[in-house]
Amino acid sequence: MKKDSLIYVAGHRGLAGSAIVRELQTQGYTNLLLKTSEEVNLLDPIATDKLFEQENPEYVFMCAGTVGGIIANNTYPVEFAQNNTLMAINTMSASYKHKVKKFVYLGSSCIYPKECSQPIKEDYLLTGLLEPTNEGYALAKIMGIKLCEYYRREYNCDFIAAMPSNLYGPNDNYDPENSHVIPALLRRFHEAKEQNLSQVSAWGTGAPLREFTYIDDFAKGVIFAMLNYSDTQHINVGATREVSIKELTELVAKTIGYEGEIVFDHSKPDGTMRKVMDNSRLQAMGWKPEMSLEKGLILAYEDFKCALIENRVQARKVR
């Protein structure tokens, strides 16, 4: 991939896509193709093919998708399954037809079974049942991974898939219904502090263990994979550090300066009880994460406050 190669970042306004754009620009890549969903609807195969025909990108980072937290996944399984499957099919079909040199598909750690050995190795895919609350999204992402594999096998395309752990950082989604755990906690504790609340409720028991990767670390890992990795099997990209939701919640409260009581609401779902990925394959190639969770949370909170100023966060009351 040359510095002036035409690189299409699909989903460039999202958390992962925007970070990949920032990192590409930092590394000196100057010829980026960036289209909003209003400009090209990747759910439409004709519109997608037309984009590739007109622009002829050489490299593609497929970051576009319908995303959200546990509640959104569980409430809208049709949208999560259907939209993500269609976008994967359309972008890969167009990439093959118009001779894209390399294609990177971003998956999700939810592709792995709900109950499997830890840390999670790439070859644990399809060895057990999925977490029911995000099954539709997971199935769509598995389809994307398999399509990469099939295009390599049948047409010798250089298509690869990268699996992130839980991502967070600048340009996150802070919507109260559709956000993931870190942006949801940042918002909840910020509002509790602003409203001088003596108590904040957090979802679940606090017992589940998770791995959180700062988005700029992930972007560097994905670009590293684009430049250095070419194999049928997908590859994990994560931070390796494992923390409980309780520890994370306390760290977020400390970051924001909230000193009230934290009460865990056991009526809310925990999701998978433990999920940390084995990132040894990519790290053995020379990539490793750099950002600590403590520093990453500080930077993420700064972005949340900027989002408030820029009206990227809708108003609501903490209950």
Residue pairs with C-beta under 8 A, 6 or more apart in sequence:
1 7
1 29
1 58
1 59
1 101
1 102
1 226
1 227
3 28
3 29
3 30
4 30
4 31
5 29
5 31
5 58
5 59
5 101
6 31
6 33
6 55
6 56
6 57
6 58
6 59
7 24
7 29
7 31
7 32
7 33
7 57
7 58
7 59
7 60
7 61
8 32
8 33
8 35
8 55
8 57
8 59
8 60
8 61
9 17
9 20
9 21
9 24
9 32
9 33
9 34
9 61
9 63
10 17
10 35
10 42
10 60
10 61
10 62
10 63
10 64
10 87
10 91
11 17
11 62
11 63
11 64
11 65
12 18
12 20
12 21
12 32
12 34
12 35
12 63
13 36
13 171
14 63
14 64
14 65
14 67
14 171
15 167
15 168
15 169
15 171
15 172
15 173
15 215
16 63
16 106
16 164
16 167
16 215
16 218
16 219
16 222
17 61
17 63
17 64
18 170
18 171
19 169
19 170
19 171
19 215
19 216
19 218
19 219
20 61
20 63
20 219
20 222
20 223
21 32
21 34
22 216
22 219
23 216
23 219
23 220
23 223
24 32
24 223
25 32
27 223
33 55
33 57
35 51
37 64
40 47
40 48
40 50
40 51
41 47
41 48
42 48
42 64
42 86
42 87
42 90
42 91
43 83
43 86
43 87
43 90
44 90
45 89
45 90
45 93
45 94
48 90
48 91
48 93
48 94
49 90
49 93
49 94
49 97
49 98
51 94
52 94
52 95
52 97
52 98
52 100
53 94
53 98
56 98
57 98
57 100
58 100
58 101
58 102
59 100
59 101
59 102
59 103
59 226
60 91
60 95
60 100
60 102
60 103
60 104
61 104
61 106
61 222
61 226
62 87
62 88
62 91
62 92
62 103
62 104
62 105
62 106
62 144
63 106
64 87
64 91
65 83
65 84
65 87
65 106
66 79
66 80
66 83
66 84
66 137
67 137
67 173
67 178
68 76
68 80
68 173
68 177
68 178
68 179
68 180
69 177
69 178
69 179
69 180
69 181
69 184
70 133
70 134
70 203
70 269
70 271
71 177
71 178
72 80
72 177
72 178
73 80
73 133
73 134
73 136
73 137
74 132
74 133
74 134
74 269
77 135
77 136
77 137
78 136
80 134
80 136
80 137
80 140
81 136
81 137
81 139
81 140
82 140
83 140
84 137
84 140
84 141
84 144
85 139
85 140
85 143
85 144
88 105
88 140
88 143
88 144
88 147
89 143
89 147
91 103
92 103
92 105
92 144
92 147
92 148
92 151
92 159
95 103
95 157
95 159
96 151
96 155
96 157
100 157
101 158
102 158
102 159
102 160
102 226
102 230
103 148
103 157
103 158
103 159
103 160
104 160
104 161
104 162
104 222
104 225
104 226
105 144
105 145
105 147
105 148
105 159
105 160
105 161
105 162
106 161
106 162
106 164
106 222
107 141
107 142
107 144
107 145
107 161
107 162
107 163
107 164
107 234
108 137
108 138
108 141
108 163
108 164
109 120
109 163
109 164
109 165
109 166
109 211
109 236
109 238
109 275
109 277
110 130
110 131
110 134
110 137
110 138
110 141
110 272
111 125
111 130
111 138
111 141
111 142
111 145
111 163
112 120
112 124
112 125
112 275
112 277
113 124
113 126
113 127
113 128
113 129
113 130
114 128
114 129
114 130
114 131
114 132
114 272
115 128
115 129
116 124
116 127
116 128
117 124
118 274
118 275
118 276
119 240
119 276
119 277
119 278
119 279
120 236
120 275
120 276
120 277
120 278
121 236
121 278
122 163
122 233
122 234
122 235
122 236
122 278
122 281
123 233
125 142
125 145
125 234
126 142
130 138
130 139
131 138
131 271
131 272
133 269
133 271
134 271
144 161
145 161
145 234
147 159
148 159
148 160
148 161
148 234
149 161
149 232
149 233
151 157
151 159
152 158
152 159
152 232
153 232
158 230
160 225
160 226
160 229
160 230
160 231
160 234
160 235
161 234
161 235
162 221
162 222
162 225
162 234
162 235
162 236
162 237
163 234
163 235
163 236
163 237
163 238
163 277
164 213
164 218
164 237
164 238
165 210
165 211
165 212
165 213
165 236
165 237
165 238
165 239
165 275
165 276
165 277
166 180
166 181
166 182
166 210
166 211
166 212
166 213
167 180
167 212
167 213
167 214
167 215
167 218
168 180
168 182
168 183
168 212
168 213
168 214
168 215
168 296
168 297
168 300
169 214
169 215
169 216
169 296
169 299
169 300
169 303
170 215
170 216
170 299
170 300
170 303
171 215
171 303
172 179
172 180
172 182
172 183
172 215
172 300
172 303
172 304
173 179
173 180
173 183
174 183
174 184
174 186
174 187
174 304
174 307
174 312
174 313
175 314
176 184
176 187
176 314
176 316
179 187
181 210
181 245
181 248
182 212
182 248
182 252
182 297
182 300
183 300
183 304
185 202
185 248
185 249
185 252
186 252
186 255
186 256
186 297
186 300
186 301
186 304
187 304
187 313
188 200
188 202
188 318
189 200
189 252
189 253
189 256
189 258
190 256
190 301
190 304
190 305
191 316
191 317
191 318
192 200
192 258
192 260
192 318
193 256
193 257
193 258
195 317
195 318
197 260
197 318
198 260
198 261
199 260
199 261
199 262
199 263
200 253
200 258
200 260
200 261
200 262
200 263
200 318
201 263
201 264
201 265
201 319
202 245
202 249
202 262
202 263
202 264
202 265
203 264
203 265
203 268
203 269
203 270
204 245
204 264
204 265
204 266
204 268
204 269
204 270
204 271
205 245
205 264
205 266
205 270
206 244
206 245
206 246
206 249
206 264
207 244
207 245
207 246
207 270
207 273
208 244
208 245
208 270
208 271
208 272
208 273
208 274
208 275
209 242
209 243
209 244
209 245
209 273
209 274
209 275
209 276
210 242
210 243
210 244
210 245
210 248
210 275
210 276
211 238
211 239
211 240
211 241
211 242
211 243
211 275
211 276
211 277
212 239
212 241
212 243
212 248
212 293
212 296
213 237
213 238
213 239
213 289
214 239
214 289
214 291
214 293
214 296
214 299
214 300
216 291
217 239
217 289
217 290
217 291
218 237
218 238
220 287
220 290
221 237
221 282
221 287
221 289
222 237
224 282
224 285
224 286
224 287
225 235
225 237
225 282
225 287
228 285
228 286
229 235
229 282
229 285
235 281
235 282
236 277
236 278
236 279
236 281
236 282
237 279
237 282
237 287
238 276
238 277
238 279
238 289
239 279
239 289
239 291
239 293
240 276
240 277
240 279
240 283
240 289
241 293
242 274
242 276
243 251
243 293
245 270
246 264
248 293
249 262
250 262
251 293
251 294
251 297
252 297
253 259
253 262
255 294
255 297
255 298
255 301
256 301
291 299
304 313
306 312
307 313
